[in-house]
């Protein structure tokens, strides 16, 4: 798959959780532009729920950026009743992968592309590993207890109704399969090239500690990836999902939460409209 990049000196940007079903967010996407023709863009999931919206967004971005790298979010994997594409589970994911390939977008199913940074090449690894209910709230020893707590508090992710794991028996079974496959691929990578790990969910649990509703953490990742940022020569981890854009560090590795979020959220942060792009490399002081 071609990257269309013409050499070093480009910037690696990232964004996620564009949620373009909101008109205000669609306008943010219309305003996303690279600084130079060589710039790359990571899209870490949750463009929207409808295949047509996902295609519109990725087509627009591929016309502007030298390369676009996509990792799926939970919203892309929903089988929403208003979407003409009613595929479920793995079939829906595969459909989106083929859509991306038709547009020239890099996916978790393709060879990991190498970004030609001025300070040396960096591997960009889009991941899809899901969650397995292992980020449980305090006092919940099992998935069943964690879900019961969520229902008691009224904090239940729509995934429970719209994200189907077919043909896997459960979302956690799908997650386990994705973790095993992805771990094998990462372990086989050339260790001389640093990697940017891209996943919709944080690869460690700590970012969920600031959630207003701790019950929601169970839909935010898996403990099975807790050491990936230290095992796989990681330059940075890029994620979204939490709608809490910030930079944190774990074990000396930079984690970038790059979500735009819903209009009500970015307005509450005092933004007239968020910029939409976060510079990942070259690293900038923040």
C-alpha positions as CSV (number, residue, x, y, z in Angstrom):
1,X,0.0,0.0,0.0
2,X,1.4,3.4,-1.0
3,X,2.0,6.1,1.6
4,X,2.3,8.8,-1.1
5,X,5.0,10.5,1.1
6,X,7.8,12.3,-0.7
7,X,10.4,12.2,2.0
8,X,11.4,13.3,5.5
9,X,10.4,16.5,7.2
10,X,6.7,15.6,7.6
11,X,4.6,15.9,10.7
12,X,2.7,13.0,12.2
13,X,-0.7,14.2,13.4
14,X,-3.5,12.3,15.2
15,X,-7.2,12.7,16.0
16,X,-10.1,10.5,17.2
17,X,-13.7,10.5,18.3
18,X,-14.8,12.9,15.5
19,X,-18.4,11.8,15.9
20,X,-19.5,13.5,12.7
21,X,-23.2,12.7,13.2
22,X,-23.0,16.0,15.0
23,X,-23.0,18.8,12.4
24,X,-20.6,20.9,14.5
25,X,-18.1,18.0,14.4
26,X,-18.6,17.5,10.7
27,X,-17.5,21.1,10.3
28,X,-14.4,20.5,12.4
29,X,-13.5,17.6,10.0
30,X,-14.0,19.9,7.0
31,X,-11.4,22.2,8.6
32,X,-8.7,19.6,9.1
33,X,-5.7,20.3,6.9
34,X,-2.0,19.3,6.9
35,X,0.8,21.9,7.3
36,X,2.7,20.3,4.3
37,X,1.8,17.8,1.6
38,X,4.0,15.3,3.4
39,X,2.1,15.2,6.7
40,X,0.5,12.0,8.0
41,X,-2.7,11.6,10.0
42,X,-3.7,8.9,12.5
43,X,-7.4,8.5,13.1
44,X,-7.9,6.5,16.3
45,X,-11.5,5.5,15.9
46,X,-15.1,6.7,16.4
47,X,-15.5,8.7,13.2
48,X,-19.2,7.8,13.4
49,X,-21.8,5.0,13.3
50,X,-22.7,4.9,9.6
51,X,-20.6,3.4,6.9
52,X,-21.4,6.3,4.6
53,X,-20.1,8.8,7.2
54,X,-16.9,6.8,7.8
55,X,-16.3,6.7,4.0
56,X,-17.0,10.4,3.6
57,X,-14.5,11.3,6.3
58,X,-11.7,9.0,5.3
59,X,-12.1,10.0,1.6
60,X,-11.8,13.7,2.5
61,X,-8.7,13.1,4.7
62,X,-6.9,10.9,2.2
63,X,-7.3,13.8,-0.4
64,X,-5.4,16.1,2.0
65,X,-2.8,14.0,3.9
66,X,0.1,12.0,2.5
67,X,-1.0,9.0,4.5
68,X,-3.9,8.2,6.7
69,X,-3.8,5.4,9.4
70,X,-7.0,4.1,10.9
71,X,-7.8,2.0,14.0
72,X,-11.5,1.2,14.6
73,X,-13.5,2.5,17.5
74,X,-16.5,1.0,19.1
75,X,-18.9,3.3,17.2
76,X,-17.7,2.2,13.8
77,X,-18.4,-1.4,14.9
78,X,-22.0,-0.7,16.0
79,X,-24.7,-2.2,13.9
80,X,-26.9,0.9,14.1
81,X,-30.6,0.5,13.1
82,X,-30.3,3.6,10.9
83,X,-27.3,2.3,8.9
84,X,-28.2,0.6,5.6
85,X,-25.2,-1.6,6.1
86,X,-26.4,-4.1,8.7
87,X,-23.4,-6.3,8.9
88,X,-22.4,-7.5,12.4
89,X,-19.2,-8.2,14.3
90,X,-16.2,-9.5,12.3
91,X,-18.1,-9.1,9.0
92,X,-18.7,-5.4,9.7
93,X,-15.0,-4.9,10.7
94,X,-13.9,-6.7,7.5
95,X,-16.2,-4.5,5.4
96,X,-14.6,-1.4,6.9
97,X,-11.1,-2.7,6.3
98,X,-11.9,-3.2,2.6
99,X,-13.5,0.2,2.4
100,X,-10.2,1.7,3.9
101,X,-8.1,-0.3,1.5
102,X,-10.1,1.1,-1.4
103,X,-9.3,4.6,-0.2
104,X,-5.6,3.8,0.5
105,X,-6.0,4.0,4.3
106,X,-3.8,1.9,6.4
107,X,-5.7,-0.5,8.8
108,X,-4.8,-3.0,11.5
109,X,-4.9,-5.8,8.9
110,X,-2.1,-4.2,6.7
111,X,1.7,-4.1,7.0
112,X,2.5,-1.4,9.5
113,X,3.6,1.7,7.6
114,X,6.9,3.4,8.3
115,X,6.7,7.2,8.8
116,X,9.8,8.9,7.4
117,X,10.6,11.3,10.2
118,X,13.4,13.8,10.0
119,X,15.0,12.1,13.1
120,X,14.6,8.7,11.7
121,X,11.9,6.2,10.7
122,X,9.1,5.3,13.0
123,X,6.7,2.4,12.6
124,X,3.0,3.3,12.9
125,X,1.0,0.3,14.3
126,X,-2.8,0.7,14.2
127,X,-4.3,-1.9,16.6
128,X,-7.7,-3.4,17.2
129,X,-7.8,-5.3,20.4
130,X,-11.1,-4.3,22.0
131,X,-12.0,-4.8,25.7
132,X,-12.8,-7.8,27.9
133,X,-14.4,-6.2,31.1
134,X,-11.2,-6.6,33.0
135,X,-11.2,-2.8,33.9
136,X,-13.8,-3.5,36.6
137,X,-14.9,-1.0,39.3
138,X,-13.7,-1.5,42.8
139,X,-15.5,-4.4,44.6
140,X,-16.5,-6.2,41.3
141,X,-14.7,-9.5,41.0
142,X,-16.4,-10.7,37.8
143,X,-17.8,-9.3,34.6
144,X,-21.3,-10.1,35.9
145,X,-20.8,-8.0,39.0
146,X,-19.3,-5.2,37.0
147,X,-22.3,-5.1,34.7
148,X,-24.7,-5.3,37.6
149,X,-23.0,-2.3,39.1
150,X,-23.3,-0.4,35.8
151,X,-27.0,-1.2,35.5
152,X,-27.6,-0.1,39.1
153,X,-26.0,3.3,38.5
154,X,-27.5,3.7,35.0
155,X,-24.1,3.9,33.3
156,X,-24.3,1.3,30.6
157,X,-22.3,1.6,27.3
158,X,-24.5,1.3,24.2
159,X,-22.1,-1.4,23.0
160,X,-24.2,-3.8,25.1
161,X,-27.0,-3.4,22.5
162,X,-25.2,-2.3,19.3
163,X,-21.7,-3.9,19.1
164,X,-22.1,-7.6,18.2
165,X,-19.1,-10.0,18.4
166,X,-20.4,-12.5,15.7
167,X,-19.2,-15.1,15.1
168,X,-17.4,-15.0,18.5
169,X,-19.6,-15.9,21.5
170,X,-18.8,-12.7,23.4
171,X,-17.0,-9.4,23.0
172,X,-14.3,-10.6,25.5
173,X,-13.7,-13.7,23.3
174,X,-13.2,-11.5,20.3
175,X,-10.9,-9.3,22.4
176,X,-8.8,-12.3,23.4
177,X,-8.4,-13.4,19.8
178,X,-7.4,-10.0,18.7
179,X,-4.9,-9.6,21.5
180,X,-3.2,-12.9,20.6
181,X,-3.0,-12.1,16.9
182,X,-1.8,-8.5,17.5
183,X,0.8,-9.5,20.1
184,X,2.4,-12.0,17.7
185,X,2.6,-9.3,15.0
186,X,4.2,-6.8,17.3
187,X,6.7,-9.3,18.6
188,X,7.8,-10.0,15.0
189,X,8.6,-6.3,14.2
190,X,12.2,-5.1,13.7
191,X,13.2,-3.7,17.1
192,X,15.6,-1.2,15.5
193,X,12.6,0.9,14.4
194,X,10.6,2.6,17.2
195,X,6.8,2.2,17.1
196,X,3.8,4.4,17.7
197,X,1.1,2.2,19.0
198,X,-2.4,3.3,18.0
199,X,-5.5,1.9,19.6
200,X,-9.0,3.3,20.2
201,X,-8.8,2.3,23.8
202,X,-5.9,3.1,26.2
203,X,-3.5,0.2,26.5
204,X,-3.2,0.7,30.2
205,X,-5.9,1.2,32.8
206,X,-4.5,4.3,34.5
207,X,-6.2,6.8,32.1
208,X,-9.6,5.6,33.2
209,X,-8.9,6.5,36.8
210,X,-10.2,10.1,36.1
211,X,-13.5,9.0,34.7
212,X,-16.5,10.6,36.4
213,X,-18.3,7.3,36.3
214,X,-15.8,4.5,37.2
215,X,-18.3,1.9,36.1
216,X,-17.6,2.9,32.4
217,X,-14.0,1.7,32.6
218,X,-15.0,-1.9,31.9
219,X,-15.7,-0.8,28.2
220,X,-12.3,0.9,27.9
221,X,-9.7,-1.8,27.3
222,X,-8.0,-4.9,28.7
223,X,-5.3,-5.7,31.2
224,X,-3.8,-8.0,28.6
225,X,-2.1,-5.0,26.9
226,X,-0.7,-3.4,30.1
227,X,2.9,-4.0,29.3
228,X,2.9,-3.5,25.5
229,X,4.2,0.0,25.7
230,X,7.4,-1.2,27.5
231,X,7.8,-4.5,25.5
232,X,7.6,-3.1,22.0
233,X,10.1,-0.2,21.7
234,X,7.3,2.4,21.9
235,X,7.9,6.0,20.9
236,X,4.3,7.0,21.9
237,X,0.9,5.5,22.4
238,X,-2.1,7.2,20.7
239,X,-5.7,6.5,21.8
240,X,-9.1,8.1,22.2
241,X,-12.4,6.8,23.5
242,X,-12.4,8.6,26.9
243,X,-13.1,12.1,25.5
244,X,-10.5,13.5,27.9
245,X,-7.7,14.9,25.6
246,X,-4.4,15.1,27.5
247,X,-0.9,13.9,27.6
248,X,0.3,11.4,30.3
249,X,3.4,9.3,30.8
250,X,3.6,5.7,32.1
251,X,7.0,4.0,32.6
252,X,8.5,6.9,30.7
253,X,6.4,6.4,27.6
254,X,4.2,9.2,26.3
255,X,0.4,8.5,26.0
256,X,-1.6,10.9,23.9
257,X,-5.4,11.0,24.2
258,X,-6.4,12.8,21.0
259,X,-10.2,12.8,21.0
260,X,-12.4,15.6,19.8
261,X,-15.5,14.3,21.6
262,X,-19.1,15.5,21.5
263,X,-20.0,19.2,21.1
264,X,-21.3,19.4,24.6
265,X,-18.0,18.2,25.9
266,X,-15.6,20.5,24.0
267,X,-17.9,23.4,24.7
268,X,-17.7,22.6,28.4
269,X,-13.9,22.8,28.1
270,X,-14.3,26.3,26.8
271,X,-13.5,25.6,23.2
272,X,-15.5,27.4,20.5
273,X,-14.3,24.5,18.4
274,X,-11.4,22.2,19.0
275,X,-8.4,22.3,16.6
276,X,-9.0,18.6,15.9
277,X,-5.3,17.7,15.2
278,X,-2.7,16.7,17.8
279,X,1.0,16.7,16.8
280,X,2.6,13.4,17.8
281,X,5.9,13.6,16.0
282,X,8.2,15.4,16.1
283,X,7.4,15.7,19.8
284,X,6.5,19.2,21.0
285,X,6.5,20.6,24.5
286,X,3.1,20.8,26.1
